[in-house]
Amino acid sequence: MRSWGVSSRKAAALIGWVALSALVPGAAHLRAGWRRTGFALLGGYVTLAACLAVVTAAADAGTAGRAIAWLIPITVGALVGAVAWLCLVVHSFVVLRPGTLPQGAQVVTGLAAGMLAVLVAVPFTVVAEYAAISERTIGAVFTEPGIPGEPVRPEDPWAGRSRVNVLLLGGDGDTTRVGIRTDSINVVSVDVRTGKTVLLGLPRNLEHVRFPPGSPMAARFPTGFLLPESRPGWREDLLYSVWQYADDHPELFGGRTNMGAQVLKETIGHILGIRIDWYAMVNIWGFAKIIDALGGLVLSVDRDITYGTYGEGTVTAGTRRLNGSDTLWYARSRTGSDDYDRMHRQRCVFGALLQQTDPAAVLRHFSQMAEATEEIISTDVPRPMLEHLVPLAWKVKQAGVTSLQFMPPLISTVTPDWARIRSLTAQALHESAAPTPAPHRPVVAAPAPAFTAIGEGCGAV
Protein backbone atom coordinates (compact mmCIF):
# COMPACT_ATOMS: atom_id res chain seq x y z
CA MET A 1 0.00 0.00 0.00
CA ARG A 2 2.86 2.32 0.92
CA SER A 3 4.63 1.43 -2.35
CA TRP A 4 1.48 2.38 -4.30
CA GLY A 5 1.35 5.74 -2.51
CA VAL A 6 4.99 6.47 -3.33
CA SER A 7 4.45 5.55 -6.95
CA SER A 8 1.40 7.81 -7.13
CA ARG A 9 3.35 10.75 -5.74
CA LYS A 10 6.21 10.14 -8.18
CA ALA A 11 3.76 9.94 -11.09
CA ALA A 12 2.00 13.13 -9.98
CA ALA A 13 5.36 14.91 -9.60
CA LEU A 14 6.43 13.78 -13.07
CA ILE A 15 3.23 15.09 -14.67
CA GLY A 16 3.59 18.30 -12.67
CA TRP A 17 7.08 18.91 -14.05
CA VAL A 18 5.89 18.11 -17.60
CA ALA A 19 3.01 20.58 -17.20
CA LEU A 20 5.41 23.22 -15.85
CA SER A 21 7.66 22.65 -18.88
CA ALA A 22 4.71 23.35 -21.16
CA LEU A 23 4.51 26.80 -19.57
CA VAL A 24 8.24 27.30 -18.83
CA PRO A 25 10.31 25.31 -21.35
CA GLY A 26 13.40 23.76 -19.83
CA ALA A 27 12.02 23.23 -16.34
CA ALA A 28 11.78 19.43 -16.69
CA HIS A 29 15.21 19.24 -18.33
CA LEU A 30 16.78 21.14 -15.44
CA ARG A 31 15.01 18.85 -13.00
CA ALA A 32 16.37 15.81 -14.84
CA GLY A 33 19.93 17.17 -14.87
CA TRP A 34 19.99 18.21 -18.52
CA ARG A 35 21.38 21.58 -17.51
CA ARG A 36 22.73 22.75 -20.88
CA THR A 37 19.54 21.85 -22.72
CA GLY A 38 17.37 23.21 -19.93
CA PHE A 39 19.11 26.60 -19.81
CA ALA A 40 19.07 26.82 -23.62
CA LEU A 41 15.32 26.18 -23.71
CA LEU A 42 14.67 28.57 -20.85
CA GLY A 43 16.83 31.30 -22.38
CA GLY A 44 15.14 30.96 -25.75
CA TYR A 45 11.73 31.07 -24.12
CA VAL A 46 12.55 34.19 -22.09
CA THR A 47 13.93 35.93 -25.18
CA LEU A 48 10.84 35.03 -27.22
CA ALA A 49 8.49 36.14 -24.43
CA ALA A 50 10.33 39.46 -24.09
CA CYS A 51 10.08 40.10 -27.83
CA LEU A 52 6.36 39.29 -27.82
CA ALA A 53 5.84 41.59 -24.82
CA VAL A 54 7.57 44.46 -26.63
CA VAL A 55 5.53 43.86 -29.80
CA THR A 56 2.30 43.64 -27.79
CA ALA A 57 3.06 46.84 -25.88
CA ALA A 58 3.74 48.67 -29.12
CA ALA A 59 0.76 47.13 -30.95
CA ASP A 60 -1.87 49.43 -32.37
CA ALA A 61 -4.46 49.31 -35.12
CA GLY A 62 -1.63 49.40 -37.66
CA THR A 63 -0.27 46.13 -36.29
CA ALA A 64 -3.40 44.30 -37.39
CA GLY A 65 -3.07 45.86 -40.82
CA ARG A 66 0.55 44.82 -41.17
CA ALA A 67 -0.33 41.30 -40.07
CA ILE A 68 -2.38 40.92 -43.27
CA ALA A 69 0.81 41.04 -45.31
CA TRP A 70 2.29 38.27 -43.13
CA LEU A 71 -0.54 35.75 -43.15
CA ILE A 72 1.46 32.99 -44.84
CA PRO A 73 4.50 33.37 -42.52
CA ILE A 74 2.11 33.49 -39.56
CA THR A 75 0.48 30.25 -40.71
CA VAL A 76 3.82 28.51 -41.12
CA GLY A 77 5.16 29.93 -37.85
CA ALA A 78 2.09 28.79 -35.93
CA LEU A 79 2.35 25.27 -37.33
CA VAL A 80 6.06 25.15 -36.45
CA GLY A 81 5.17 26.38 -32.96
CA ALA A 82 2.55 23.64 -32.57
CA VAL A 83 5.03 20.92 -33.54
CA ALA A 84 7.79 22.43 -31.39
CA TRP A 85 5.63 22.66 -28.26
CA LEU A 86 4.27 19.17 -28.79
CA CYS A 87 7.83 17.81 -29.10
CA LEU A 88 8.88 19.83 -26.05
CA VAL A 89 6.20 18.22 -23.89
CA VAL A 90 7.02 14.73 -25.15
CA HIS A 91 10.76 15.18 -24.63
CA SER A 92 10.18 16.68 -21.17
CA PHE A 93 8.27 13.52 -20.29
CA VAL A 94 11.01 11.27 -21.63
CA VAL A 95 13.93 12.97 -19.81
CA LEU A 96 12.12 12.54 -16.49
CA ARG A 97 12.53 8.76 -16.95
CA PRO A 98 8.97 7.46 -16.66
CA GLY A 99 10.39 3.95 -17.09
CA THR A 100 11.34 3.96 -13.41
CA LEU A 101 7.64 3.97 -12.51
CA PRO A 102 5.49 0.84 -12.22
CA GLN A 103 3.85 -0.24 -15.44
CA GLY A 104 0.43 1.08 -14.49
CA ALA A 105 1.85 4.48 -13.57
CA GLN A 106 3.77 4.54 -16.85
CA VAL A 107 0.51 4.08 -18.78
CA VAL A 108 -1.30 6.78 -16.79
CA THR A 109 1.52 9.34 -17.01
CA GLY A 110 2.03 8.56 -20.70
CA LEU A 111 -1.62 9.21 -21.45
CA ALA A 112 -1.59 12.40 -19.39
CA ALA A 113 1.55 13.66 -21.11
CA GLY A 114 0.08 12.86 -24.53
CA MET A 115 -3.11 14.75 -23.75
CA LEU A 116 -1.06 17.69 -22.47
CA ALA A 117 1.06 17.68 -25.63
CA VAL A 118 -2.02 17.85 -27.81
CA LEU A 119 -3.60 20.50 -25.58
CA VAL A 120 -0.63 22.90 -25.79
CA ALA A 121 -0.54 22.51 -29.58
CA VAL A 122 -4.20 23.51 -30.01
CA PRO A 123 -3.77 27.33 -29.70
CA PHE A 124 -1.04 27.27 -32.33
CA THR A 125 -3.14 25.21 -34.73
CA VAL A 126 -6.12 27.55 -34.23
CA VAL A 127 -3.93 30.55 -35.11
CA ALA A 128 -2.62 28.69 -38.15
CA GLU A 129 -6.16 27.79 -39.24
CA TYR A 130 -7.45 31.37 -38.89
CA ALA A 131 -4.44 32.79 -40.73
CA ALA A 132 -4.83 30.26 -43.55
CA ILE A 133 -8.56 30.97 -43.86
CA SER A 134 -7.85 34.71 -43.89
CA GLU A 135 -5.24 34.29 -46.61
CA ARG A 136 -7.63 32.22 -48.72
CA THR A 137 -10.51 34.68 -48.26
CA ILE A 138 -8.41 37.75 -49.00
CA GLY A 139 -6.97 36.06 -52.07
CA ALA A 140 -10.47 35.24 -53.30
CA VAL A 141 -11.99 38.68 -52.67
CA PHE A 142 -9.12 41.11 -53.24
CA THR A 143 -7.98 39.89 -56.62
CA GLU A 144 -6.92 43.26 -58.02
CA PRO A 145 -3.11 43.69 -57.80
CA GLY A 146 -3.41 47.45 -57.90
CA ILE A 147 -3.92 50.27 -60.36
CA PRO A 148 -1.28 50.41 -63.13
CA GLY A 149 0.90 53.44 -62.64
CA GLU A 150 -0.30 53.92 -59.04
CA PRO A 151 1.69 51.54 -56.83
CA VAL A 152 0.90 51.56 -53.13
CA ARG A 153 3.75 53.33 -51.38
CA PRO A 154 4.06 52.49 -47.66
CA GLU A 155 5.38 55.94 -46.83
CA ASP A 156 2.31 57.58 -48.43
CA PRO A 157 -0.36 54.95 -49.16
CA TRP A 158 -2.99 57.64 -49.77
CA ALA A 159 -0.92 59.30 -52.51
CA GLY A 160 -1.31 62.76 -50.95
CA ARG A 161 -5.08 62.51 -50.57
CA SER A 162 -6.73 63.80 -47.41
CA ARG A 163 -9.80 61.59 -47.94
CA VAL A 164 -10.54 58.25 -49.52
CA ASN A 165 -13.93 57.56 -51.04
CA VAL A 166 -15.30 54.04 -51.32
CA LEU A 167 -18.49 53.23 -53.20
CA LEU A 168 -20.53 50.68 -51.24
CA LEU A 169 -23.12 48.84 -53.28
CA GLY A 170 -25.81 46.33 -52.49
CA GLY A 171 -26.49 44.24 -55.57
CA ASP A 172 -29.35 41.85 -56.22
CA GLY A 173 -27.42 39.38 -58.37
CA ASP A 174 -28.88 35.89 -58.08
CA THR A 175 -29.05 32.68 -60.09
CA THR A 176 -32.74 33.34 -60.74
CA ARG A 177 -32.17 36.87 -62.10
CA VAL A 178 -30.41 38.24 -65.16
CA GLY A 179 -27.72 40.83 -64.45
CA ILE A 180 -27.06 43.04 -61.43
CA ARG A 181 -29.06 45.97 -60.15
CA THR A 182 -27.43 48.17 -57.54
CA ASP A 183 -30.32 48.60 -55.14
CA SER A 184 -28.25 50.22 -52.39
CA ILE A 185 -25.83 53.02 -53.33
CA ASN A 186 -23.66 54.74 -50.74
CA VAL A 187 -20.29 56.43 -50.71
CA VAL A 188 -18.15 56.27 -47.58
CA SER A 189 -15.83 59.28 -47.49
CA VAL A 190 -13.14 58.97 -44.81
CA ASP A 191 -10.68 61.58 -43.55
CA VAL A 192 -7.43 59.57 -43.50
CA ARG A 193 -6.00 61.62 -40.62
CA THR A 194 -8.90 61.55 -38.18
CA GLY A 195 -11.20 58.78 -39.39
CA LYS A 196 -14.17 61.18 -39.48
CA THR A 197 -16.54 59.74 -42.01
CA VAL A 198 -19.49 60.88 -44.08
CA LEU A 199 -21.91 58.38 -45.57
CA LEU A 200 -23.40 59.80 -48.76
CA GLY A 201 -26.54 57.99 -49.91
CA LEU A 202 -27.98 58.22 -53.40
CA PRO A 203 -31.45 56.89 -54.27
CA ARG A 204 -31.58 53.97 -56.69
CA ASN A 205 -34.36 55.69 -58.68
CA LEU A 206 -32.41 58.84 -59.58
CA GLU A 207 -33.46 59.88 -63.10
CA HIS A 208 -31.69 61.58 -66.00
CA VAL A 209 -28.30 60.56 -64.64
CA ARG A 210 -25.45 62.65 -66.09
CA PHE A 211 -22.15 61.06 -67.04
CA PRO A 212 -18.63 62.54 -66.96
CA PRO A 213 -17.97 64.78 -69.98
CA GLY A 214 -15.96 63.01 -72.65
CA SER A 215 -16.90 59.54 -71.44
CA PRO A 216 -18.48 56.92 -73.76
CA MET A 217 -21.70 57.04 -71.71
CA ALA A 218 -21.87 60.84 -72.02
CA ALA A 219 -21.44 60.50 -75.78
CA ARG A 220 -24.33 58.02 -75.89
CA PHE A 221 -26.54 60.04 -73.50
CA PRO A 222 -25.57 63.73 -73.83
CA THR A 223 -28.74 64.93 -72.07
CA GLY A 224 -28.79 62.24 -69.40
CA PHE A 225 -29.57 58.56 -69.07
CA LEU A 226 -32.81 57.99 -70.96
CA LEU A 227 -34.14 54.76 -72.47
CA PRO A 228 -37.47 53.75 -73.96
CA GLU A 229 -39.83 52.04 -71.52
CA SER A 230 -39.29 48.28 -71.61
CA ARG A 231 -43.03 47.97 -71.01
CA PRO A 232 -45.68 50.55 -70.08
CA GLY A 233 -44.64 52.29 -66.87
CA TRP A 234 -41.45 50.22 -66.50
CA ARG A 235 -38.24 52.25 -66.48
CA GLU A 236 -34.73 50.81 -66.83
CA ASP A 237 -32.85 54.12 -67.13
CA LEU A 238 -32.49 54.90 -63.43
CA LEU A 239 -29.26 55.05 -61.45
CA TYR A 240 -29.50 51.43 -60.32
CA SER A 241 -29.33 50.28 -63.97
CA VAL A 242 -26.10 52.05 -64.96
CA TRP A 243 -23.86 49.12 -63.98
CA GLN A 244 -25.87 46.57 -65.96
CA TYR A 245 -26.25 48.84 -68.99
CA ALA A 246 -22.48 49.29 -69.19
CA ASP A 247 -21.96 45.54 -68.86
CA ASP A 248 -24.50 44.90 -71.63
CA HIS A 249 -22.88 47.31 -74.11
CA PRO A 250 -19.15 46.56 -74.43
CA GLU A 251 -19.21 48.19 -77.88
CA LEU A 252 -19.28 51.57 -76.11
CA PHE A 253 -15.88 50.82 -74.58
CA GLY A 254 -13.98 49.46 -77.54
CA GLY A 255 -15.10 45.90 -76.85
CA ARG A 256 -13.96 45.89 -73.21
CA THR A 257 -16.28 43.80 -71.06
CA ASN A 258 -17.38 44.04 -67.43
CA MET A 259 -17.16 47.82 -67.40
CA GLY A 260 -20.14 48.26 -65.06
CA ALA A 261 -18.14 48.84 -61.88
CA GLN A 262 -15.78 51.38 -63.43
CA VAL A 263 -18.59 53.27 -65.18
CA LEU A 264 -20.67 53.45 -62.00
CA LYS A 265 -17.66 54.68 -59.99
CA GLU A 266 -17.03 57.44 -62.52
CA THR A 267 -20.73 58.31 -62.67
CA ILE A 268 -21.21 58.54 -58.90
CA GLY A 269 -18.01 60.56 -58.61
CA HIS A 270 -19.29 62.98 -61.25
CA ILE A 271 -22.67 63.33 -59.52
CA LEU A 272 -21.11 64.08 -56.12
CA GLY A 273 -18.15 66.06 -57.41
CA ILE A 274 -15.55 63.79 -55.81
CA ARG A 275 -13.17 61.06 -56.90
CA ILE A 276 -14.28 57.52 -56.13
CA ASP A 277 -11.23 55.45 -55.29
CA TRP A 278 -12.68 51.95 -55.02
CA TYR A 279 -15.93 50.08 -54.83
CA ALA A 280 -17.19 47.12 -52.80
CA MET A 281 -20.26 45.19 -53.90
CA VAL A 282 -22.19 43.00 -51.48
CA ASN A 283 -24.67 40.53 -52.91
CA ILE A 284 -27.60 41.30 -50.65
CA TRP A 285 -29.07 37.81 -51.07
CA GLY A 286 -26.03 36.44 -49.26
CA PHE A 287 -25.87 39.25 -46.70
CA ALA A 288 -28.04 37.25 -44.31
CA LYS A 289 -25.21 34.74 -43.87
CA ILE A 290 -22.94 37.44 -42.47
CA ILE A 291 -25.62 38.65 -40.06
CA ASP A 292 -26.32 35.11 -38.87
CA ALA A 293 -22.60 34.48 -38.37
CA LEU A 294 -22.46 37.58 -36.15
CA GLY A 295 -25.37 36.31 -34.11
CA GLY A 296 -27.95 38.72 -35.55
CA LEU A 297 -28.48 42.45 -35.06
CA VAL A 298 -30.50 44.26 -32.40
CA LEU A 299 -32.80 46.71 -34.18
CA SER A 300 -35.78 48.82 -33.20
CA VAL A 301 -38.50 48.24 -35.80
CA ASP A 302 -40.93 51.15 -35.46
CA ARG A 303 -43.74 49.47 -37.38
CA ASP A 304 -44.56 46.15 -38.97
CA ILE A 305 -42.55 45.70 -42.18
CA THR A 306 -44.37 43.51 -44.69
CA TYR A 307 -42.32 41.92 -47.46
CA GLY A 308 -42.88 39.85 -50.56
CA THR A 309 -44.92 40.44 -53.69
CA TYR A 310 -48.04 39.17 -51.98
CA GLY A 311 -47.14 40.05 -48.39
CA GLU A 312 -45.72 36.61 -47.63
CA GLY A 313 -44.01 37.70 -44.42
CA THR A 314 -43.74 40.42 -41.79
CA VAL A 315 -40.95 41.76 -39.62
CA THR A 316 -43.00 42.77 -36.59
CA ALA A 317 -42.49 46.02 -34.70
CA GLY A 318 -40.39 46.07 -31.55
CA THR A 319 -36.80 46.10 -30.34
CA ARG A 320 -35.15 42.70 -30.53
CA ARG A 321 -32.39 40.71 -32.17
CA LEU A 322 -33.18 39.97 -35.82
CA ASN A 323 -31.67 37.04 -37.68
CA GLY A 324 -30.09 37.42 -41.10
CA SER A 325 -33.26 36.83 -43.10
CA ASP A 326 -35.37 39.29 -41.10
CA THR A 327 -32.59 41.91 -41.18
CA LEU A 328 -32.40 41.54 -44.95
CA TRP A 329 -36.12 41.98 -45.43
CA TYR A 330 -36.22 44.88 -42.97
CA ALA A 331 -33.59 46.64 -45.09
CA ARG A 332 -35.01 45.73 -48.50
CA SER A 333 -38.79 45.67 -48.37
CA ARG A 334 -40.67 48.31 -50.37
CA THR A 335 -44.12 46.86 -49.63
CA GLY A 336 -46.26 49.65 -48.20
CA SER A 337 -43.34 52.10 -48.31
CA ASP A 338 -41.00 53.72 -50.82
CA ASP A 339 -37.32 53.86 -51.73
CA TYR A 340 -36.63 56.66 -49.24
CA ASP A 341 -38.05 54.77 -46.31
CA ARG A 342 -35.98 51.80 -47.41
CA MET A 343 -32.84 53.98 -47.59
CA HIS A 344 -33.49 55.03 -43.99
CA ARG A 345 -33.83 51.41 -42.88
CA GLN A 346 -30.66 50.44 -44.73
CA ARG A 347 -28.83 53.23 -42.92
CA CYS A 348 -30.12 51.85 -39.61
CA VAL A 349 -28.79 48.40 -40.47
CA PHE A 350 -25.44 49.89 -41.48
CA GLY A 351 -25.19 51.75 -38.18
CA ALA A 352 -26.18 48.69 -36.13
CA LEU A 353 -23.60 46.58 -37.94
CA LEU A 354 -20.91 49.19 -37.28
CA GLN A 355 -21.79 49.51 -33.58
CA GLN A 356 -22.58 45.90 -32.68
CA THR A 357 -19.86 43.93 -34.43
CA ASP A 358 -18.40 41.81 -31.63
CA PRO A 359 -14.80 40.57 -32.10
CA ALA A 360 -15.58 37.51 -29.98
CA ALA A 361 -18.50 36.60 -32.26
CA VAL A 362 -16.30 37.10 -35.32
CA LEU A 363 -13.72 34.68 -33.87
CA ARG A 364 -16.35 32.12 -32.89
CA HIS A 365 -17.83 32.04 -36.39
CA PHE A 366 -14.70 32.91 -38.34
CA SER A 367 -14.92 30.05 -40.84
CA GLN A 368 -18.59 30.68 -41.65
CA MET A 369 -18.02 34.39 -42.10
CA ALA A 370 -15.01 33.82 -44.33
CA GLU A 371 -16.96 31.39 -46.51
CA ALA A 372 -19.87 33.81 -46.80
CA THR A 373 -17.53 36.70 -47.58
CA GLU A 374 -15.97 34.83 -50.49
CA GLU A 375 -19.42 34.22 -51.97
CA ILE A 376 -21.00 37.66 -51.65
CA ILE A 377 -18.32 40.37 -51.87
CA SER A 378 -16.53 41.72 -54.92
CA THR A 379 -14.23 44.74 -54.92
CA ASP A 380 -11.41 46.47 -56.75
CA VAL A 381 -9.56 47.49 -53.57
CA PRO A 382 -5.93 46.49 -54.23
CA ARG A 383 -4.70 43.91 -51.77
CA PRO A 384 -1.64 46.01 -50.78
CA MET A 385 -4.07 48.67 -49.50
CA LEU A 386 -5.54 46.35 -46.86
CA GLU A 387 -2.57 46.92 -44.60
CA HIS A 388 -3.53 50.60 -44.47
CA LEU A 389 -7.32 50.29 -44.61
CA VAL A 390 -7.55 48.11 -41.48
CA PRO A 391 -6.14 50.78 -39.13
CA LEU A 392 -8.21 53.39 -40.97
CA ALA A 393 -11.35 51.36 -40.24
CA TRP A 394 -10.42 51.44 -36.55
CA LYS A 395 -10.18 55.23 -36.73
CA VAL A 396 -13.64 55.33 -38.32
CA LYS A 397 -15.12 53.27 -35.50
CA GLN A 398 -13.62 55.65 -32.93
CA ALA A 399 -14.41 58.92 -34.75
CA GLY A 400 -17.99 58.16 -35.79
CA VAL A 401 -19.99 58.46 -38.98
CA THR A 402 -22.44 61.13 -40.15
CA SER A 403 -24.89 60.67 -42.98
CA LEU A 404 -26.19 62.77 -45.85
CA GLN A 405 -29.02 61.12 -47.78
CA PHE A 406 -30.05 62.70 -51.09
CA MET A 407 -33.77 62.14 -51.05
CA PRO A 408 -36.88 64.35 -51.25
CA PRO A 409 -37.45 67.02 -50.13
CA LEU A 410 -33.69 67.65 -50.13
CA ILE A 411 -33.45 66.84 -53.83
CA SER A 412 -35.87 65.71 -56.51
CA THR A 413 -35.14 62.31 -58.02
CA VAL A 414 -37.09 63.21 -61.20
CA THR A 415 -35.31 66.49 -61.92
CA PRO A 416 -32.18 66.42 -59.76
CA ASP A 417 -30.35 69.66 -59.03
CA TRP A 418 -26.84 68.39 -59.79
CA ALA A 419 -25.14 71.59 -58.62
CA ARG A 420 -26.96 71.38 -55.29
CA ILE A 421 -25.92 67.76 -54.81
CA ARG A 422 -22.28 68.71 -55.32
CA SER A 423 -22.59 71.74 -53.06
CA LEU A 424 -24.14 69.73 -50.22
CA THR A 425 -21.50 67.04 -50.63
CA ALA A 426 -18.72 69.61 -50.41
CA GLN A 427 -20.34 71.15 -47.33
CA ALA A 428 -20.68 67.78 -45.59
CA LEU A 429 -17.04 66.89 -46.26
CA HIS A 430 -15.87 70.33 -45.12
CA GLU A 431 -17.76 70.06 -41.83
CA SER A 432 -16.47 66.53 -41.32
CA ALA A 433 -12.88 67.75 -41.73
CA ALA A 434 -13.35 70.55 -39.17
CA PRO A 435 -11.15 70.10 -36.06
CA THR A 436 -14.11 70.75 -33.77
CA PRO A 437 -17.80 69.97 -34.33
CA ALA A 438 -19.37 72.68 -36.46
CA PRO A 439 -22.43 74.47 -35.05
CA HIS A 440 -25.56 72.71 -36.17
CA ARG A 441 -27.44 74.50 -38.86
CA PRO A 442 -30.04 72.95 -41.17
CA VAL A 443 -28.99 72.75 -44.77
CA VAL A 444 -32.51 73.41 -45.98
CA ALA A 445 -35.86 74.19 -44.44
CA ALA A 446 -36.99 70.61 -44.01
CA PRO A 447 -38.69 68.50 -41.34
CA ALA A 448 -35.33 66.93 -40.44
CA PRO A 449 -31.71 68.06 -40.81
CA ALA A 450 -29.83 66.73 -43.81
CA PHE A 451 -26.77 65.71 -41.81
CA THR A 452 -27.42 63.04 -39.20
CA ALA A 453 -25.34 60.67 -37.16
CA ILE A 454 -25.47 57.03 -38.18
CA GLY A 455 -28.12 55.37 -36.03
CA GLU A 456 -30.01 58.60 -35.37
CA GLY A 457 -33.73 58.03 -35.76
CA CYS A 458 -33.29 54.27 -35.67
CA GLY A 459 -34.35 53.72 -32.09
CA ALA A 460 -32.26 52.04 -29.44
CA VAL A 461 -29.68 49.63 -30.76
N, C-alpha and C positions, 0 to 999 in steps of 0.2 A: 504493500500500500504506500509505504514511504517512497519506494523507488518510483512508483507511478507519479507521485506528487512532485518529485524532483524532475522527472522527465517533462511533466506539464509546464513547470516553471522555465525549464531550459527552452522548450518549444515556444512558449509565450515570449521569452526574451529574444529569441532568434527572430520571430516575426516582428517584434517591436523595433529591433535594429534595422530590419529590412524596410519597414515602414518609414523609419527616420531617414534612411538613405534615399527614399523616394522624394523626400522633402529637402534633405541636405545631402547631396551626393558626396560619397567618400566616408560617411560616418561608419558604415558597416566594415569598410576596408580598414579603417583605422582600428576598429575594435578587433578585427581579425589579425592585426599585425602587418597588414599591407600598407606600410606607412607612406612609401613613395607614391603608390597609386592613389591612396586616400587623400594625401595632400594635393596631388595634381587635380583630382576630381573636385575637391573642395575649393581650390584656388580658381579653377575654371568656372565653377558655379558662382562664386562670389563676384568674379569679374563680369560674368554675363548678367547677373542680377543688378550690379551697379550700372551697367550700360542701359539696361531696360528701365531702371529707375530714372536715369537722366533723360532718356527719351520720353518717358511718361510725363515727367515734370515739365518738359518743354513742349508737350503735345498741345496742339490747338486744332481748329477746324481744318487748317491746311494740311495737317498730318494725315487726316482721313483722305484728303484729295490726293496727296502724294502716294498713299498706299495703293491707289488704283493702278498706278504705273508699275507696281511691284507685285501684282497678284500671282504671277507664275512663280517668282522666287519665294513668295510667302507660302504658296502651296507646297513647293519642294522642301522648304525649310521646316514647315510643320510636320511633314511626313518623316523627314530625317529626325526631327525631335521626338516623334512618337517611337520610332525604332530605337533611338538612343536611350530613351528613358525606360523602355521595356527591357532592353539589354542590361541597363544599369541595375534594375530591380532583380533580374535573374542572376546576374553575376554577384550582386550583394548577397543573395541567398546562398550561392555556391561557396563563396569564400568563408562563410560562417560555419561551414562543415556540418551540414544537416545529417550526414551519414553517421555521426556519432550518436544520434538519437535512436530510440527504438523504432522498429519498422512502422508501427502505427503512427507515431509522432512524425516520422518522415513524410508519410502520406498526407497527414493533416497540414503540416507546414508547407509542403510542396503545393498543395491546392491553394492555400492562403496566399502564398507568394505569387502563384500564377494569376490568381484573381487580382491581386494588387498590381501586377505588371500590366494587365489589360486595363485596369481602372486608370492608371496614371497616363496611359497612352491615349485615352478617349479625348481629353481636351485638345490635344494636338491634332487628332484626326478630324475633330469637328471644325477646327480652324482651317485645316486643309480642304475639307469638303466645301465650306462656305466660300473660301477663296477661289476654288475651282469653279463652283457654280457662278460666282460673280464674274469670273473671266469669260466663261461661256456666254453668259447673258449679255455682257457688255460687247463681246465680239459679234453677237447676233443682232443687237440693236444699233450699236454705233459703228456702222460699216463704212462711213465716209472717212477717208484718211485725212481730209482737210481740203481747204480751198486752194487750188493752184495759184501760186504767186503770193499766198498769204500764210506762210508757215507760222505755227504757234511758237512765239518766243517766250521762254520762261521769265525773262526779265521784264517783259511787257506783254502779257498774254492778251490784253485788251486792245493792243495796237493803238494806244493813245486815246481810246474812247472813254468818256466819262460814264456812259450807260451802255448796257447791252439790252437788246430787244429780241424777245423770243416769241414767236407766233405759236400759241397753243390751240390746237384744233381737236374737236370731237367729231370723228367721222362715223358714218353709218354703214361702212362696208360690211357685207355679209354674203355668204354663199348663196342666199336666196335673192340677192339684189344685184343689179347691174351697176357697176361704177361706185364712186364715192361722193357723198354729199357732206359738206362740212357744216354740220348742224350747229356746232358751238365754235365761235370765233373770238378769241381773246389774245391780246398782246400783253406780255409781262415785260415791263420796262424797269430795269434794275440799275440803281446807282452803284457802280462797282466799288466806290470808296465806303459808303455807309450801309449799303444793303436796302435803303429805302426804295420801295417798289410801288409802281402804279399798275393796276390791272385795267387795261382799256378793252371794253367789250363792244363789239360791232354786231348788229342784228343780222341774222342769216338772210332776211328778206329785204335787204337794202337794194334799191332799184337804180337803174341807169348808172351802174358802176363805171367810173372813169379809170382808164389805164395810163401808165406812165407814157408821156410823150415820146415818140420815136420807137415804141415797142411794137411787136407784131400785132398784139391785141388792140392797141390804139389805132393802128392802121386799118384793122378790120372793123372796129367800132369807134369811129372818130367822135361820135356824139354820145357815147356811153353804151353799155352792154344792153342790147335789145335784140330779141329773137321773136319770131312768130310764135303764137300760142301753139303748143303741141296738141291741145284739144281745148274746147271752149272753157275759158276761165282758168286754164292751167299754164302757169308761167315757169319757164326754165332759164330765165335770164336774170336771176337774182344772185346776190353775192355767194350764196352757198354752192352755186353751180359753176363758178369760175374754174375751180380745180378740174372738174370732170370735163368741161368744155375744152380746156387746154390739152388734156390727155387724149381727147377724141379727135383733135385736129393737129396732128404732127406736121402737116403740110405748112402750117403757119410758121414753123420754127425750123425750116430747112430739113424736114424729115426727122428731127430729133423727137424721141418718144419720152413719155413720162415727164412732161414739162409742167404738170399741174401744180406741184409744190412750189417750184421756182416762180411761176407766174403769179400764184396767189400771194407769195411773200412780197413780190414787187408791187402788186396791186394794193395790198393792205398798207405797205409802206408809203405808197403814193397818197392814199386816202388820208392817212394820219400825219403825213409830212415828216416821217422818220425813216431811218434805215432799219429794216428787219434783218437781223443777223442769222437766225436759224429758226427752224420750225420743229415742233414735236406733235405728231398725230397720234391720238389714242382712239382705238376702235371702241366706240362706246358699248357695243354689244359684249365686249369682253371685260369692260370696266368693272362689272359686278364681281369678277373673280378677285380683283385687287381689294375691293371693299370687304369681301368675305374673308380674305386672308388676313386683313387687319382687325377682324373681329367685328365689323360693322361700324356705322357712324351714328352718333347721337345727334338727332336733329329735332327741331321744334316745327311740326307741320301745323300751320295755322288753320287749315281747313282740309276737308277730305279731298284728295287728289285722285280723280278717276282716270284710268288709262285704258287704252285699247280702242280699236275702231268701234266696237259695240259696247264699250264700258265693261270689259271683261273683269277688271279688277279695280281695287281702291286702296290707296295708301291713306289710312285713317288719320284724322287730326290727333295731335298730342305730341308730347315730348318723350321720345324713347329711342332705343338703339335700333336702327334699320339695317337689315341685311343688304347684300349687294343688289339683289333684284329690286327690292323696294326703293333703295337709294337711286337706282338707275331710272325707275319709272317716275319717282318724285322729280328728278332733274329733267326728264324728257317729255313728260306728258303735255299735250296741248289740248286735251279734251276739256271743254268748258273754260278754257283760258286762251291766252295768245302767246306769241313769241316773246313778248316783253316780260310777262309773268314767268315764263320759262327761263329767261335769262337771269331773272332775280333768283330763282330757285337753284340754277346752276352755280351762281355766285355763292349761295349759301353752302352748297356741297363743297365747293372749292375751299371756302374758309374753314369748314369743319374738318376737311381732310388735312389742311395745313396745321390746324391747332391740335388735332387729336391723334396724329400719327405717333404711335408709341413704339420706341426702339425695341422694347422687350417683345412686343407683338410681332414686329418685323423679324426678329431673330427666331422666334418660335415657328413662324410660318415662312421662313426664308425660301425654301425650295419651291413652295407653291407660288409665292409671289414672283420669283424669278421665272418660273415656267409661264405664268400669265403675262409677265412683262414681255417676254420674247414674242408672244402671240399677238399682242394688241398694240405695241408701240412701234412707230417708225419715226425717224428723225434724220436730219442732216448735220447735227452737232458733231464736229470732228472729235474723235476719241481723245486726242491730246488735250482737248479743252476740259475734259472731265476733271482733271487734276485741279483746275482753277474754279470750275463751276461748283464743286462740292463745298468748299469753304464759303463761296458766295451765297449758296443756298442757306448756310447757317446764318450768315449776316441778315438775309431776308427774314428768316424766322424770328430773329431778335429785334429787327427794326420795324417790322410790321408792313402791311400792305393796304393801300387805299385803292378805291375803285372809281372809275369813270365809265358809265354805261351810256352809249349813244342810242337812246331810244326816245320816242315821243314822251313828253312835249319838248324835250331838249333839242331833238332834230326830227325832221320828217324823213321817213324811209322811202316815200314816194318821190319827193323832190328834195334830196339832201342838199344842205348848204355846206359844200365841201370846204369853203374857206373857214366857216365856223368850226367845223370838225377839227381842222388843223390848229386853229387858234386855241380851242379848248384843250387839245392835246398838249400844245406848247405850255399853256398855263399850268396844267396838272403836273407836267414834268418839272417846271420851274419851281412850283411850290414844294414838290417832293425833294428837290435838291437843296432847299433852304436849310441853313444850319439849325434854325429853331422853327417850331410849328408856326406857320403863317396864320394870322387872324382869320377866323372863319368868315367868309362872305359868300353868299349864294352866287352862282355863276349866272343864273337867270331867275326871273320870277317864276317859280315853279313850286308845286306842293312839297317837294323834297329837294335837298341840295344835290348837286350833280356829283360832288366828290364825297364818297362815304368810305368808312373803314370796312374791310372785309369782315363779314359776319354781322354788320349792323343791319337791323331790321329782320334778322333771321331767327330771333328768339334765343333762348338760352341753349348754348351748346357746350 
